[in-house]
Amino acid sequence: LETQIKQIEDRKQMLLDQATQLYQRGFRLYKPDEDSRQDLSIARFRMAFCLFEMGRLEDAAVAGELVARTNRGTADGLNGAKVAIGAYAKLMNEAPEESKPTAALNRFAAFV
């Protein structure tokens, strides 16, 4: 059973990594005059969520904050804020005192 759990976790990490790579490639193809801003926001949120699930908390916080700041007052913005706050909360709980993202969290809290 432990072996199966480990295999599933490894597969999850691999798929999340593939997803983030595909989102990054997609972002490079985005054309503001042709493509939907809504689709861009959704892709950014999904990438932020993938980063969070991968344990890349600093990246997830930045990506979630970007979604929140560029979509203020919308459902997309709230979803981005949820990821950013979740990432900041985990960082605050897990990081040693000297490397806690207190300043970044305070700036974002003032925004929210």
Buried (B, 14 or more C-beta within 10 A) or exposed (E): EEEEEEEEEEEEEEEBEEBBEEBEEBEEEEEEEEEEEEEBBBBBBBBBBBBBBBEBBBBBBBBBBBBBBBBEEBEBBBBBBBBBBBBBEBBEEEBEEEEBBEEBBEEBEEEE
